[in-house]
Amino acid sequence: MKIALLGYGKMGKAIEKIAIAKGHEIVYKVNLENAYDFMSVSLHNVDVAIDFSMPSAAVENILKCFEAKVPIIVGTTGWYDQFDLIQEKCLKEGQSMVYSSNFSIGVNIFYKLNKILAKMMSNQEDYDVKIEEVHHTEKKDFPSGTAITLAKQIISEVNQKTEYKGRLIFNENLPAQSVKDHEILIESIRVGDVTGDHKVIYESIIDEIQITHKAKSRYGFAKGAILAAEWIQDKKGLYTMEDILNL
Ligand SMILES: NC(=O)c1ccc[n+]([C@@H]2O[C@H](COP(=O)([O-])OP(=O)(O)OC[C@H]3O[C@@H](n4cnc5c(N)ncnc54)[C@H](O)[C@@H]3O)[C@@H](O)[C@H]2O)c1
């Protein structure tokens, strides 16, 4: 495949390594510096674009690929307030797109576990639930896209919860924060160079139940993004990693 990498930062570079090892070719590497010029190139020589850029850039990049009828894999998070617009355009125009708040196979298994656990906890009124996520200090958005997906999954199963509330923490020693009964607290801790840890915690006065996912490196996200790029080649429509992994 001939790949355009939209965003050549930590993730773009991790994807490049795997793509080349699998015999694919990188035809564009786009960063903040050449993003403006990229908007005027034709994408006739591109089989798939992979976007791991910035929340503020993702939508423009998606629209550019739609215009050129190039399938796009979107790993960037923090742009989902415009999701409805992109979904409608993608389906109406017969475009090809895979998006996921997390491309790693492990996190997609974790999502499935989260749904099952939320269903089991939906009538357990003695427990309250919160989410903790830890990432490196360069991360631009909070809560992480993965934490938001986890919260939405819980909201769809647990009647009492209808909203999530994010709290950004650069100092882990801050006092605990309480939220309203209908809210799920998401604590976003930014420290060191942590790739991405997520924890869902159900707590009662008697005990605590936790499920945790820890990414050891960016390799898992990058491998999943390449898998998605290979998978979308002969398809039209809007997909997530769940469709690809068939979990
Ligand atoms: N879905 C997942 O599995 C997953 C995993 C890891 C990270 N992410 C997300 O991917 C995004 C990138 O993560 P990262 O760690 O590589 O960040 P990064 O800061 O290392 O890299 C982002 C790159 O995007 C470039 N950029 C800025 N504007 C651009 C534009 N208009 N067009 C193209 N590129 C542009 C920047 O120059 C930078 O090099 C973030 O939103 C992050 O949350 C998603």
The ligand as a Gaussian input file, in Angstrom:
#p B3LYP/6-31G(d) Opt

LIG

0 1
 N       -6.365000       6.077000      18.701000
 C       -5.217000       5.639000      19.220000
 O       -4.967000       4.425000      19.297000
 C       -4.190000       6.640000      19.672000
 C       -2.982000       6.214000      20.254000
 C       -2.030000       7.178000      20.586000
 C       -2.290000       8.522000      20.331000
 N       -3.480000       8.889000      19.788000
 C       -3.789000      10.281000      19.428000
 O       -3.104000      10.555000      18.205000
 C       -2.759000      11.943000      18.135000
 C       -1.246000      12.079000      17.879000
 O       -0.523000      11.497000      18.946000
 P        1.082000      11.615000      19.016000
 O        1.421000      11.027000      20.338000
 O        1.714000      11.079000      17.783000
 O        1.250000      13.210000      19.079000
 P        2.525000      14.083000      18.632000
 O        2.323000      15.420000      19.267000
 O        3.791000      13.345000      18.906000
 O        2.365000      14.194000      17.047000
 C        1.369000      14.952000      16.432000
 C        1.942000      15.480000      15.127000
 O        0.895000      16.087000      14.360000
 C        1.497000      17.118000      13.605000
 N        0.501000      18.060000      13.062000
 C        0.078000      19.236000      13.567000
 N       -0.810000      19.815000      12.742000
 C       -0.955000      18.976000      11.694000
 C       -1.745000      19.000000      10.498000
 N       -2.572000      20.041000      10.240000
 N       -1.678000      17.959000       9.655000
 C       -0.855000      16.920000       9.915000
 N       -0.068000      16.854000      11.017000
 C       -0.132000      17.858000      11.904000
 C        2.464000      17.784000      14.593000
 O        3.472000      18.507000      13.888000
 C        3.002000      16.563000      15.348000
 O        4.231000      16.107000      14.821000
 C       -3.263000      12.536000      19.453000
 O       -4.564000      13.057000      19.254000
 C       -3.337000      11.343000      20.396000
 O       -4.284000      11.507000      21.434000
 C       -4.419000       7.972000      19.459000

